[in-house]
Every structure is written in structure tokens, then in C-alpha cells.
Amino acid sequence: MSPTLKLAQQLIQCPSETPDDAGCQQIIAQRLAALGFTIETLQYEDVTNLWATLGESGPLFVFAGHTDVVPTGPQEQWQYPPFSATVADGYLHGRGAADMKGSLAAMVTAVEGFLDEAQLNGRIGFLITSDEEGVAINGTQRVMKELANRNIAIDYCLVGEPSSSEKLGDTVKIGRRGSLGAKLSVQGIQGHVAYPQLALNPIHKVLPTLAELTNSTWDTGNDSFPATSFQISNINAGTGATNVIPAHIEIDFNFRFSTELNAAAIQSRVTTLLDNAELDYKIEWNLSGEPFLTDSGKLIEAVAAGIKQHTGLDTHRSTAGGTSDGRFIAPTGSEVVELGPCNATIHQIDEKVTVTELDALAEVYQSVLLGLVS
């Protein structure tokens, strides 16, 4: 059994449903401490974060990731128990196998292999949280604020999110779209449906504005990002009775936006539309993150070279998908790239990853280290 597979099994066997680390970071910290890393646990409320560093000077390369996993769902529906870390038919099965305990194991063994082979000419760090799958307030975001207070700047950051589509390394993420959510509440006047002149239906009042928001072209995207999208996810109104005009309506919607826009510009356009419609409204905004992009630089070059060396693939650079903790790291000026195993089964029943994929991932990670801090 390879060291990467063995460590991945140990991590999966810790039932670390977000935000519980369940001992994962202690396992990682022990391996890193044996290599000479300085280990620090940053506990913020119920979230556990690991900050580990090796080296005194030179560029700082950081592996970033998370030990928390999403809930398993009905465990009786799994082929193998979700925290058993069963190896069968060439696959490692278990919650977190792909997202992202397999990547974490590959990071650790990559560093071990690198230090056996090369002289460190720079610094290596690990930023690991138990709050990526949850609200993401006391995890990477909080750690980055602490590092800023210490004047610690990350030069290169490799995030272990499962970026690959069909084969390891066929896709890497060089950025992510921004995510801006909102809860819109529009007030009307309740009344009987037979006497609409005595009421004000907020559903009717807001529908033209919702249609305008839906049909608007926010931008056309660019070479790295698709056009900004607007999606309504929830609409709630009514008393339950069919003969009552409701007093208010609530709408949840979200923008996934490119680098052609920012949150402030979107908010301004939306409020202008709402004001022009003369709505009696309140709106609460939630910015999960601005878009970020690393379309060139030493990190993406080293990642692409490592993938080519160990898989033979010319990787595709993508910004598709949801948000990641890279959104908290990239704004500091760090080059950020996401590379991990295939994502076909993440968050699903019977999550799994191939054993050969994990070993190859460790080799690619080690090549990236050789290219940047040796």
C-alpha cells in the first residue's frame, strides 16, 4: 500500500462532518512536525485550522485545503460504509475521498518525497481548515486575516479541490466566478382576491422587475470567464389560502459574475431597477467572494509541466464551478491554482477516487515543489 493511500484512509476514517475536524489535522500535523515544520493550531469558535510552515526565507508556497466533509446522506445506501475508507476494485471509497482528503494525503507525501530528493530553497506552508463545506467564516477567511496581521504574504497557493473531469490533470482551475446572493422582500397590502382595488399584490408588483433582471445582459464574459448569470432560487409568498392576496413576497437570487463586474456594480444596477419600479422593498446582500484569476505566472507553468510529465496531458484551464477557499487567498496577491482528483462523485453517495490517481497526484504535487522552491 502506498504512503498516500494509507494516509488518505486514515483521514477518511475520521468522521469530520463540517465543521468538525475529528482529529484529521492532528494526523497531518504529526507527519509535518516530523519533517521539521512549525505547527500552529488556530481555533476560532467551533472551527479548527492548521497553519504549518517550513523554511526561513524565500518565496512562500502553500498547500491549501480542508478536512471537513459534507454529510453522508443515508449510510445504508452506500456500497461501503462512508467512513470505512474501503479499497476495492482499484478505488478508495469514502466520504472525502475526492473532496478532499485524497488531495491532503497527496500534499503531505509530496512534501516528504520532495525533502528526500531536493534542497528547500524557499518556504512551504500548509493552510488547512475544517470550515470550507460550511459557512466559511472562521476558516481560511479568518486565517488569512491573521496572516495579514503578521505581514505574511503567500506567493504561490495550490488548492487541492477536485478539479479534474475525466482524468487526473485534464482540468485545473485558474480562478472562480464571484458569488453575490440576495434576499429581496417586497411589501404589499393583504386583501381578498375578489376586491383587488382594496389591496396591493406584491407578486404582481415585482414580477416585471424579476423579468427584467432575468432578461438583462450583465456582461458578455471574457477569455477566461463566461457571461455573468442571474438565477432565482426561491420565491415565497401567500397565506396558504387561495382567496387571499398576500402582504409580502420574498425572493432569493444569486449572481455568478465574471471579472467584468464587481459586487458594487451589480448592487447598484439592481437597486436602480427596484427603485424605478417604485417597490416597497428591503434587500439583504451576501457576498461570498469576488472573482479571481491566475491566468499566467510561475505557479500555473509549474502545475502544467507537472501534469504533462506524469500524465502526458496538456491541461485545460478553467474557471467553471462554484466557489472555493481560493477566493480568500487570491485577493492578497497570491498566484492561486486548484488541482485535485476527478470530481464525478463529490458530495454523492459512494464518493470514491482511483488509487492510481492519488499516487499520480502526489507525484504532480512533488514536481510543482521542485519547480518552485528547490
N, C-alpha and C positions, 0 to 999 in steps of 0.2 A: 504493500500500500504506500502510495506516495505521501510525502510530508504535507502537501497541500490538501489532499483528500482527507487525511487523518485530522488535520486542524479544522477543516470545514465541517466534518462530522461532529467534533467537539462543540463547535459553535452552534450548530443546528440543534443539538441536544439540550441547549439552554432555551427554555420556552419564553423568549423575550418579546412578548407582545407589547407593542408600544404603549407607554414609554418605559417599560421595564427592561433594563439591560440583562437581568437574570444571570449575571456573572460572566457574560461574554468578554467584556473589556478587561476583566481581571486575567482571563486566559491570554488575551493578546498582550497585555502589559507584562506578564511574566516572560513571554517569549522575547519581547523587545528589551526588557531590562537585562536579560542575559546577553544581549548584543551591545550593551553599554548605553542604551537610551536613557535619558532623563524622563521620568514618568510623573505625570501630574493628573489627578482626577479633579475635574471641575463639576461640582454638583450644584445644580440650580433647580430648586424645588424637587420635583419627582423625576428629573432628567439627569442622567449620568453622561458625562463627556470625558473623553480621554485626549489629552494633549501630550504627545511624546516626541522628543527631539534628540537627534544625534548630530554632532559636529559643532564647531565653534564659529566658523566664518564661511563666507562664500554664498552662492545662491541657495535659497531655501526651496526644496522640492517637498511637497506634501501629498501624501495619500489621504484622501477624504472618503468617509463612508459612514454607514450606520449599522448598529447592531439590532435595532428594533425591527419587528416584522408586523405585518397586518394579521388580524385574527384568522384562525384556520378555517372557519366555517364548520359545517358538520363533520366531525372527525371520522364518523363511521363511513363516510363517503370516500375517504382516502384509500388508495390501494395499500399504502403502508402508513402507520401512524405518523402524523406530521412532524413530530419531534424525535423520531427514531433514527433519522439520518441513515436509512437503509440504502445499501448499494446493491442494485440488481439490474441485470441486462445492460450493463455499461453506463447506468445513470446513478447519480446521487439524488435520492428523493428526500423531500422535506421542506417545511416552510422556511424560506430564506435561502434555499439552495442557490437560486439565481439572483434574488433580491434581498440582501446582497452579501450573505455570509461566505459564499464561494469566493467572491472578489476579495473580501477581507483576508481570507486564508491565503490567497494568492499574493496579496500585498506583503504579508509577513514573510512567506517563504521566498519571495523575490528579493527582499532585503537581505535575508540570511544568505542566499546564493550570491548576491552582489558583493557582500562583505567578505565572503570566502574567496572571491575571484579578483576583486579590484580594490584600489585605494580610494577612500572617500575624499573627494575634492569639492566640498560644499557642505550642505546640511540636508538632512532628511527628517521629515516630520510626519506624524500621524494625527489627524483630527477626526475622531470617531465619536458619534453621538448616538443616543437612544431615542431621539425625538425627530426623526425625518418623516416617518409614516404618520405622525400625529400632527399637532398644531404647529410644530416647528418654531416655537418661541424661545424655549430655553435650551436649544441645542446649538447647532452650528452658528445660527444668528447671534446668540449670546456669546459664544466663544470668540467669534470674530470681533465683537466689541471689546472683549477683554484683551485680545491680541493687539488691537489698535491702541488701547491704553498703555500697553507695554512697548509700543513702537516696533512691533514685529510685523514685517511685511512678507507675504508669501509670493515668491517669484513664479513658481510653477505648481499647479494643483491638478492631480489626476484623480477623478472621482470614479468610484467603482460601480456606478449604476449599470444595469444590464442593457447595454446599447446595441448589441448585435441582433441581427434579424434572423438569418438562417444559418450562418456560420460565424464562428468567433472572428471578430475583427472586420466583418464585412461592412459594418457601420460604426462610426464614432460620433458622439455629439460634441459639436464645437460651440454650442450655445443653446439657449432656450428662449421661447417667446415669453413676454411678460404676461402676468395674470392679474387682472383687475376685476373684482367682483363687486356687486352692489345689491342692496335690498331697498327697493322702492315701495313706499307706502303712499297711496293716493286716497284722499278723503272725499266722500260724497255725503249724501243725505239719505238715510233709510226711509223707505216708504212702501206702499202697496203697488204691485205691478200694474194694477188697474188705474192708478192715479199717478202716472209718471210726472205730471206737471207739479206735483207736490213733493217730489223727491229729486235727487241728483244721482244718477247711476255712475259710480266711478269707473266701472268696467267700460261702459260706452265712452266715457270721457277720455280714458287713457289709451284706448285701442289705436286711434290714429297715430299717436306718438310711438307706440310699440311697433307699429308697421313701418314708420319712418326709420326708427332705429334699426330694424331688421333689414330694410332695403338699402340702407346707406352704404356707400363705398367709403370705408375709413382710410384705406390706402391700398396700394397695389403690390405691397411687399417689395422685396429686392432680391439680389442674387442669393442671399443666404436665408431669407425668411419668406414664407407665404404671406398673402394679404391678411391683415388683421380680421379676426372673426368675432361676431357678436352672437351669443346664444342665450336664450331664455331657458332657465332650468326649472323654475317653479312659479305657478300662479295660484294664489289662494284668495277666495272671495266667497261671499254668500253666507246665509244663516243655516242652510240646510233645507229651508222651505222654498218651494217653487214659486210662491206668490209674493216674495219679499225682495225689493230692491236693496242690495247691501249698502252698508255705510262706508265700507272701505275695501280696498284691494291691495294685496302685497305681491310684488313680482321680484323674483331673484334672477339676476342675469350676470353674465361674465364676458369679459373681453380677453381674448388671447391675442396679444399685439406684438408687432414687429418693432425693429429699431427705427422705423419711420415715424413712430409716435412715442409719446410718453404718457404716464398716467394723468398728469395735469392737463394735457391737451384733450384727452378723452373726456375727462370730467367736465371740462369747460363746454365741449360740444354737446354733451348730454344735458347739462343743466340749462343751456340755451334753448334746446328743444322743449324741455319741460316748462320753462318759463314762458316761451312763446305760446304754448298750449293753454296757458292760464290755469294750470292744475294746482290744487291744494295738496302739496306733496311734502314728504320727507324722504331723504335718501341717505343711506349709510354705505360708505365705501370701504372695501377691504383690498388693499394692495398686497398680493402675495410676493410679488417681485417684479422688477423692471427687466426687460430683455437684456441678454448679454451675448457676446460673440467673441470667440477667439479664432479668427479666420486665417491667421498666419502666426509665425513665431517658432522658436526652438522646440516648444513642447509638442505641437502638432506634427512637426517634422520628425521628432524622435518617436512619437507614437506610430505614425505611418510607417516609418522604417522598421520598427519592431514588429509590427503586424506583417509587413512584407517578408521579413526574414523568417518568421516562424510559422506563417500560414500560407505564404505565397500570394496573398490577396492585396489588391490595391483598394484601400478602404474608402468608403463613401462618407463624406462629411455631411452631417445632418443637424438640423435644429428642431426636428419634429418631437412630438410627445408633450408630456406635462411639465411641471416644474421640478426642479431638483435643488439640493442644497448649494449647487454651484452658483445660484442666484445671490447667495450671501457672500461668496468669496470673490467672484469676478469684479464687483464694483470697487474693490480695493486696488485694482490694477494688476491682479494676478492673471497669468495665462491659465485657462481652465479647459480641460478636455475630459469627457466621460467615456470610459471604455470598460466594458464588462461582458459577461456571457450573454447567450441568447435569451430574449425576453418573452418567448412564446407562452410560458406558463406562469409568469409572475402574477401574484395575487390570486391565483386559481387554486382549485382543488388539485392535488397531485403535482405541486410545483416540483421541478426537477431540472438537473443540468447534467451534461455528459461528463464523465470522469476525465476523458482526454481533453475536454475543453478547459477544465480547471488547471490542469498541468500546463497546457499551452499558454493560458492567461498569465500564469506565474512567469513563464519564460519571456513573454512580451513585456511584462512589467519590469523584469530584470534588465532587459535590453534598453528600456527607457531610462532607467537609472544610469546605465553605462554611458548613455548618450548625453546625459545632462550633469551628473555630479561625480564623474570619475576623472 
